[in-house]
């Protein structure tokens, strides 16, 4: 196959020459570089590449931006990343700033790129490589991608994709009777039973268990010791944040999660308002980086394990695991997040994995190419899902029960949703039925105001409705609100000690809660990360009151790591 294309267009001859030079010198071994002065010629080239089935990885437009070219790139090559090339200092000009803001809000570009200076310009190449990494991720062409081959999209194949997604592992799926599936299976000695999982190191597993899957990807399953300073239940943003700060400050830390890392954040295809990521970051990439950071500081992990019990044991706490094991800790942080609520429509529940999916579309979006897709929900995660699916699907309908998107969605994301041409928003609507012969074929929509019902064709449904905390396993002495979220700090009703509970402490002393599982928390990734980090100073206070030191810290009190601000 031909190499993917890097296309750049600029009416400024010098600017075009500089960009072409840098692209050819650094990337021409693996990409075809094409440069144009005319946006019309560049658009014609994109059309010809689409007809021939050639991949376009990146489109760069000079100033002023060619709106027609960028729109054509998005329509013809939805995976391609798009950038606006500007000269150094131009961001301060009103017209340039407006062009950047408007183009990003309308989804025409992914970000701006500074015109290269004298070679080697590593800042330019950092921007380009970041865009190319995003392109590879969207195409499931990331390095070290795990391949799953199955007989159908549903059943065990769906469960394996879900497990890998929860572990933030890049993966792809194909049917056994597809061209790609036949190619992958042709080199294997054993092709049954399906599904088959093929790992980047050549290892092959036939219909593996989730634990086998986790171990094969290098994830820890069983803790290598029993006693810890801190056990964190849940490896979402709050749990990973607490693991980073706890381990970096000398607390011997264990993180337990029945899935993998990232929690619901891994379903977010692009988080654009997270501090420090101006180009945005996917939930999966954010989780991977946080996991790596915590691991480097010495945090321990146990995946595919569920905590089934928590009790007071002497002056500490004991937790039982789903495999029958036991771990002890001086303190526990509950950071399990919350699950999406079930739709509770039997006909649709029966199609879970066969066109009906709970959570984000990161893994399933490629299968929606050219199809009509619905997303149910009105928060940021639903908006992100709709915009992401629009790159693949023929049409995306965002179904929202409320009367306005503003009630639960960030302003920047509302603008993006409204500017995406193949996304339609249906307010004041709920989904009450549907079905299909083996996979989703139709949905029944009902207007909230007058109860009028309508049956529509549908190939996919992604459900992101509300939150349900998973706190039923906790002992009864831990206070909850009516929905099951954990009460902390001043909200605690029954407190057994003379001192007041710390801000994030539950009604069981030494047990803290952070993130979505906590009553009154703000349901945003950044908020969960913040709560996870501020749990650690309270842990210090708890240890000081008990005249204890973190077991990972030398006895002279100096931390073994550099303090993270």
C-alpha positions in Angstrom: 0.0 0.0 0.0 1.1 3.6 -0.6 2.4 5.6 2.3 -0.1 7.9 4.1 -0.1 11.5 2.9 1.0 14.7 4.7 -0.6 17.6 2.8 0.3 21.2 3.3 -1.1 24.3 1.5 0.1 27.9 1.8 -0.1 30.8 -0.6 3.1 32.2 0.9 5.9 30.6 -1.1 8.5 30.9 1.6 6.2 29.5 4.3 5.3 26.6 2.1 8.9 25.9 1.3 9.9 25.8 5.0 7.0 23.5 6.0 7.7 21.1 3.1 11.4 21.0 3.9 10.8 20.0 7.5 8.2 17.4 6.6 10.3 15.8 3.8 13.6 15.7 5.8 11.9 14.1 8.9 9.0 12.0 7.6 9.5 11.2 3.9 10.6 7.6 4.6 7.2 6.7 5.9 4.8 9.4 4.5 4.2 11.0 1.2 4.6 14.8 1.4 2.5 17.0 -0.9 2.7 20.7 -1.0 0.3 23.2 -2.8 0.0 26.9 -3.2 -3.6 26.7 -4.3 -6.3 25.5 -1.9 -8.4 24.4 -4.9 -5.6 22.1 -6.2 -5.1 20.7 -2.7 -8.9 20.0 -2.4 -8.8 18.3 -5.7 -5.9 16.1 -4.5 -7.8 15.2 -1.4 -10.8 14.1 -3.5 -8.5 12.0 -5.7 -6.9 10.4 -2.7 -10.3 9.5 -1.3 -11.4 7.9 -4.6 -8.2 5.8 -4.7 -8.6 4.8 -1.1 -5.3 6.4 0.0 -4.8 7.5 3.6 -4.3 11.1 4.6 -2.7 11.5 8.0 -2.3 15.3 8.2 -3.5 18.4 6.4 -1.8 21.8 7.2 -3.3 25.1 6.0 -1.5 28.4 6.0 -3.0 31.8 6.7 -5.7 32.7 6.0 -7.2 29.3 6.6 -9.0 27.7 3.6 -12.3 26.8 5.2 -13.4 24.8 2.1 -10.1 22.8 2.2 -10.4 22.0 5.9 -14.1 21.0 5.5 -13.2 18.8 2.6 -10.5 17.1 4.6 -12.9 16.4 7.5 -15.5 15.0 5.1 -13.2 13.0 2.9 -10.6 11.8 5.4 -12.2 11.9 8.8 -9.2 10.3 10.5 -6.8 13.0 9.2 -5.5 15.5 11.7 -5.8 19.2 10.6 -3.6 22.1 11.6 -3.4 25.8 11.0 0.1 27.0 10.4 0.9 30.5 11.7 4.1 32.5 12.1 5.6 33.2 15.5 3.8 36.0 17.3 0.7 35.9 15.0 -1.4 34.5 17.8 -1.4 38.0 19.3 -3.1 39.4 16.2 -6.9 39.7 16.5 -7.8 38.2 13.2 -5.4 35.2 13.6 -6.6 34.6 17.2 -10.2 34.7 16.0 -9.4 32.3 13.1 -7.8 29.8 15.6 -10.6 30.0 18.1 -13.4 29.7 15.5 -11.7 26.9 13.6 -11.2 24.8 16.7 -14.7 25.5 18.0 -16.2 24.4 14.7 -14.0 21.3 14.5 -12.2 22.4 11.4 -8.7 22.1 12.9 -7.3 20.1 15.8 -4.8 22.8 16.7 -2.4 25.4 15.4 1.2 24.8 14.4 4.0 27.3 14.5 5.8 27.8 11.2 9.2 26.1 11.4 12.3 28.2 12.0 15.8 27.2 11.0 16.4 23.4 11.2 16.3 21.5 13.3 13.1 22.9 14.8 12.2 20.3 17.4 9.2 22.3 18.6 7.7 22.1 15.2 8.3 18.4 15.0 6.9 17.8 18.5 3.6 19.4 17.3 3.6 17.3 14.1 4.4 14.1 15.9 1.7 14.7 18.4 -0.9 15.2 15.6 0.4 12.0 13.9 0.1 10.1 17.2 -3.5 11.1 17.4 -4.1 10.0 13.8 -2.5 6.6 14.5 -4.6 6.2 17.6 -7.8 7.0 15.8 -7.0 4.4 13.1 -6.1 1.7 15.6 -2.6 1.8 14.2 -0.8 2.6 17.4 2.5 0.8 18.1 1.9 -2.3 20.3 -1.8 -2.7 19.3 -3.5 -5.8 20.6 -5.6 -7.6 17.9 -8.8 -9.4 18.6 -10.4 -11.8 16.1 -13.9 -13.0 16.7 -17.0 -14.5 15.1 -19.2 -11.5 16.0 -19.1 -8.0 17.5 -21.1 -9.1 20.6 -20.6 -11.8 23.2 -17.1 -12.6 24.5 -15.4 -10.6 21.8 -17.2 -7.5 23.1 -16.2 -8.4 26.7 -12.6 -8.7 25.7 -12.7 -5.3 23.9 -14.3 -3.8 27.0 -11.6 -5.2 29.3 -8.8 -3.9 27.1 -10.5 -0.6 26.9 -10.7 -0.4 30.7 -7.0 -1.2 30.9 -6.3 1.7 28.4 -4.6 -0.8 26.1 -4.7 0.1 22.3 -6.5 -2.6 20.5 -8.4 -3.4 17.3 -11.1 -5.9 16.4 -12.0 -7.7 13.2 -14.3 -10.5 12.2 -12.8 -13.9 11.4 -14.4 -13.9 8.0 -13.1 -10.5 7.0 -10.0 -9.9 4.9 -8.0 -8.7 7.9 -9.3 -11.5 10.1 -8.3 -14.2 7.5 -4.8 -12.6 7.2 -4.3 -12.6 11.0 -5.5 -16.2 11.4 -3.5 -17.5 8.4 -0.2 -17.4 10.4 -1.6 -19.2 13.5 -1.3 -22.9 14.2 -4.4 -22.9 16.3 -7.5 -20.9 15.2 -10.1 -22.2 17.7 -11.8 -21.4 19.9 -12.7 -17.9 19.0 -12.2 -15.1 20.0 -8.4 -15.1 19.6 -6.2 -12.3 21.1 -2.9 -11.6 19.4 -0.4 -9.5 21.3 2.4 -7.3 19.9 5.1 -9.7 21.3 3.6 -12.6 19.3 1.8 -14.3 22.1 -1.6 -15.7 21.2 -4.4 -16.5 23.7 -7.5 -18.5 22.7 -10.7 -17.1 24.4 -8.7 -15.9 27.5 -10.1 -14.9 30.8 -9.9 -11.3 31.9 -7.1 -12.2 34.3 -5.2 -14.0 31.6 -5.7 -10.9 29.4 -4.4 -8.5 32.1 -1.3 -10.6 32.8 -0.5 -10.9 29.1 -0.5 -7.1 28.8 1.9 -6.8 31.7 -0.6 -5.7 34.3 -0.3 -6.9 37.9 -3.2 -9.0 39.2 -2.2 -10.1 42.7 -0.5 -7.8 45.3 3.0 -9.0 46.2 2.5 -8.2 49.9 -0.2 -7.9 52.5 0.4 -4.8 54.5 0.2 -1.2 53.1 0.0 2.3 54.3 -2.8 3.1 51.8 -5.1 1.0 49.8 -6.9 2.8 47.0 -10.1 1.2 45.7 -10.5 2.3 42.1 -8.0 3.3 39.4 -9.9 6.2 37.8 -8.6 9.8 37.8 -9.1 10.2 41.6 -7.5 6.9 42.5 -4.5 7.4 40.1 -4.0 11.0 41.4 -3.9 9.7 45.0 -1.5 6.9 43.9 0.9 9.5 42.4 0.9 11.8 45.4 0.8 9.0 48.0 3.6 7.0 46.5 5.7 10.1 45.8 5.5 11.1 49.5 6.6 7.7 50.8 3.3 6.0 51.5 3.4 2.3 50.6 0.4 2.3 48.2 -1.8 -0.4 46.6 -4.4 0.4 43.9 -7.1 -2.2 43.4 -9.5 -2.2 40.4 -11.8 -4.8 39.0 -11.1 -3.5 35.5 -8.0 -1.6 34.7 -7.0 2.0 34.7 -8.8 5.2 34.0 -12.4 4.4 35.0 -15.0 6.2 32.9 -12.4 8.7 31.8 -11.1 6.1 29.3 -14.3 6.4 27.3 -13.6 10.1 26.6 -12.2 10.4 23.1 -10.9 13.9 23.6 -10.8 16.1 26.8 -10.0 19.6 25.6 -10.3 21.5 28.8 -7.9 19.6 31.0 -5.1 21.8 32.3 -1.8 21.5 30.5 -3.0 19.8 27.3 -3.8 22.6 24.9 -4.3 20.1 22.0 -6.6 18.0 24.2 -5.9 14.5 25.5 -7.9 11.3 25.3 -9.0 9.7 28.5 -7.0 6.7 27.7 -3.8 8.6 27.1 -4.3 10.5 30.4 -4.9 7.3 32.3 -1.8 5.7 30.8 0.4 8.6 31.7 -1.0 8.7 35.3 -0.5 5.0 35.7 3.1 5.2 34.5 3.7 8.2 36.8 2.3 6.3 39.8 4.2 3.2 39.0 7.5 5.0 38.7 7.0 6.5 42.2 6.5 2.9 43.5 2.8 2.4 43.7 1.5 -1.2 43.5 -1.4 -2.3 41.4 -3.8 -5.2 41.4 -6.1 -5.4 38.4 -9.1 -7.7 37.6 -9.6 -7.8 41.4 -12.7 -6.6 43.2 -12.7 -5.5 46.8 -15.6 -7.5 48.4 -15.3 -6.4 52.1 -13.9 -3.7 54.4 -13.7 -4.0 58.2 -11.8 -2.5 61.2 -9.0 -4.8 62.4 -7.1 -3.6 65.4 -5.7 -0.1 64.7 -5.9 -0.7 61.0 -8.3 -1.8 58.2 -8.7 -5.1 56.4 -9.9 -5.5 52.8 -10.9 -8.8 51.3 -10.4 -9.4 47.5 -12.5 -11.3 45.1 -9.9 -14.1 44.8 -10.2 -14.7 48.5 -7.0 -12.7 49.4 -6.7 -10.2 52.2 -4.7 -6.9 52.4 -4.3 -4.6 55.4 -3.9 -0.9 55.5 -3.7 2.1 57.9 -6.0 4.0 55.6 -8.3 3.4 52.6 -9.4 5.7 49.8 -12.6 4.8 48.0 -12.3 6.2 44.5 -14.5 3.8 42.5 -16.3 6.4 40.6 -19.7 5.6 39.3 -21.3 3.5 36.6 -23.6 4.8 33.9 -27.2 4.0 34.8 -28.9 1.2 32.9 -31.6 2.1 30.4 -33.8 -0.8 31.7 -35.5 -1.4 28.3 -35.3 -5.2 28.0 -35.3 -5.3 24.2 -32.2 -3.0 24.2 -30.5 -4.6 27.1 -30.6 -7.9 25.1 -28.5 -6.2 22.4 -25.7 -5.0 24.7 -22.5 -5.3 22.6 -24.5 -5.8 19.4 -25.1 -2.2 18.5 -26.0 -1.1 22.1 -23.1 0.1 24.2 -22.7 1.6 27.7 -19.9 4.2 27.8 -17.9 6.0 25.2 -17.3 5.0 21.6 -13.5 4.9 21.5 -13.3 1.2 20.7 -16.5 0.8 18.7 -16.5 3.9 16.5 -14.8 2.3 13.5 -17.6 -0.2 13.2 -20.1 2.7 12.9 -18.6 3.9 9.6 -21.4 5.0 7.3 -24.1 4.2 9.8 -26.8 6.1 11.7 -25.9 6.3 15.4 -27.5 7.7 18.5 -26.0 8.9 21.8 -28.1 9.2 24.9 -27.0 11.7 27.5 -26.5 15.4 28.1 -23.1 15.7 29.9 -19.6 16.3 28.6 -18.9 12.6 28.0 -22.0 12.4 25.7 -21.0 15.5 23.7 -17.5 14.2 23.3 -18.9 10.8 22.1 -21.1 12.5 19.5 -18.3 14.6 18.1 -16.0 11.6 17.9 -18.6 9.4 16.3 -19.3 12.0 13.7 -15.9 11.2 12.2 -17.1 7.8 11.3 -20.9 7.7 11.2 -23.2 9.0 8.5 -25.3 10.7 11.1 -25.2 11.1 14.9 -28.2 12.0 16.9 -27.6 13.3 20.5 -30.7 12.5 22.5 -31.1 14.6 25.7 -34.0 14.4 28.1 -33.5 18.0 29.3 -34.5 21.2 27.5 -30.9 22.6 27.1 -27.4 21.3 26.6 -26.1 24.1 28.9 -27.4 22.4 32.0 -24.7 19.7 31.9 -22.2 20.4 29.1 -19.3 22.8 28.8 -19.7 25.8 26.6 -16.8 24.9 24.3 -18.2 21.5 23.7 -21.7 22.8 23.0 -20.2 25.0 20.2 -18.4 21.9 18.8 -21.5 19.8 18.8 -23.5 22.5 17.1 -20.8 23.1 14.5 -20.5 19.4 13.5 -22.6 19.1 10.4 -23.7 15.5 10.8 -24.7 15.8 14.5 -28.3 16.5 15.3 -29.5 17.3 18.9 -32.9 16.2 20.0 -33.8 17.9 23.3 -36.7 16.9 25.5 -36.6 13.3 24.2 -36.1 9.9 25.8 -35.5 6.4 24.4 -38.2 4.0 25.5 -37.9 1.0 23.1 -36.2 -0.5 20.1 -34.8 -3.8 18.9 -33.4 -5.7 15.9 -32.7 -9.2 14.6 -29.4 -10.0 16.3 -28.2 -6.4 16.3 -29.7 -3.0 16.8 -31.9 -1.9 13.9 -34.4 0.6 15.4 -35.2 2.8 18.4 -38.4 4.2 19.8 -38.1 7.9 20.8 -40.6 9.6 23.0 -41.1 13.3 23.6 -41.0 14.2 27.2 -43.7 17.0 26.9 -46.5 15.3 25.1 -45.5 11.6 25.1 -45.6 11.3 21.3 -43.5 8.4 20.1 -41.5 7.9 16.9 -39.7 4.8 15.6 -36.4 5.6 13.8 -33.7 3.5 12.1 -30.6 3.1 14.2 -27.4 1.1 13.8 -25.7 2.1 17.1 -26.7 3.4 20.5 -24.2 4.7 23.1 -25.6 5.2 26.5 -24.1 7.8 28.9 -26.9 8.5 31.3 -26.4 9.6 34.9 -24.3 7.9 37.5 -24.8 5.0 39.9 -22.2 4.6 42.7 -20.9 1.1 43.4 -21.0 1.3 47.1 -23.3 -1.6 48.1 -20.3 -3.7 49.2 -19.2 -1.2 51.9 -20.1 -1.8 55.6 -23.3 -0.2 56.9 -21.4 2.1 59.3 -20.3 4.2 56.2 -22.9 6.9 55.7 -24.4 7.3 52.2 -27.0 9.6 50.7 -30.2 8.4 49.2 -28.5 7.5 45.9 -25.7 5.6 47.5 -23.0 8.3 47.2 -20.6 8.5 50.2 -20.9 11.3 52.8 -17.7 12.9 53.9 -16.4 15.7 56.2 -19.1 17.9 57.6 -21.8 15.9 55.8 -21.1 12.8 58.0 -24.0 12.1 60.3 -22.6 9.5 62.8 -19.0 10.1 63.9 -17.4 7.9 66.6 -14.3 10.0 67.6 -13.7 13.2 69.5 -11.9 14.9 66.6 -13.9 16.0 63.6 -13.6 14.0 60.4 -11.3 15.3 57.7 -12.8 16.9 54.6 -12.8 13.7 52.6 -13.1 11.2 55.4 -16.2 9.0 55.7 -18.0 8.0 58.8 -15.5 5.2 59.3 -12.3 6.8 60.6 -9.4 6.2 58.2 -11.6 5.6 55.2 -11.7 8.4 52.7 -13.6 9.0 49.5 -12.7 11.0 46.4 -14.1 11.6 43.0 -17.5 10.7 41.5 -18.3 8.2 44.3 -18.4 11.1 46.9 -21.6 13.0 47.7 -21.5 16.5 46.3 -18.4 16.0 44.1 -18.2 17.8 40.7 -18.4 15.2 38.0 -15.4 16.3 36.0 -12.0 14.6 35.5 -10.0 17.6 36.8 -12.2 17.7 40.0 -11.6 14.0 40.6 -7.8 14.4 40.1 -7.9 17.3 42.6 -9.7 15.4 45.2 -7.4 12.4 44.9 -4.4 14.7 45.4 -5.8 16.5 48.5 -6.6 13.2 50.2 -2.9 12.7 50.8 -2.3 15.8 53.1 -5.2 14.4 55.3 -3.4 11.0 55.3 -0.3 12.8 56.7 -2.4 14.3 59.4 -3.9 10.9 60.2 -0.4 9.3 60.5 0.9 12.2 62.6 -2.0 11.9 65.1 -1.2 8.1 65.4 2.6 8.9 65.7 3.3 6.9 62.5 5.5 7.5 59.5 4.9 6.4 55.9 6.7 3.0 55.6 8.4 4.0 52.4 10.0 7.1 53.9 13.4 6.9 55.7 13.3 7.2 59.5 15.0 10.6 59.4 11.9 12.0 57.8 13.4 12.8 54.4 11.3 11.6 51.5 12.9 9.1 49.1 11.4 11.1 46.2 11.2 14.7 45.1 8.1 16.3 46.4 5.5 16.9 43.6 3.9 20.3 43.8 
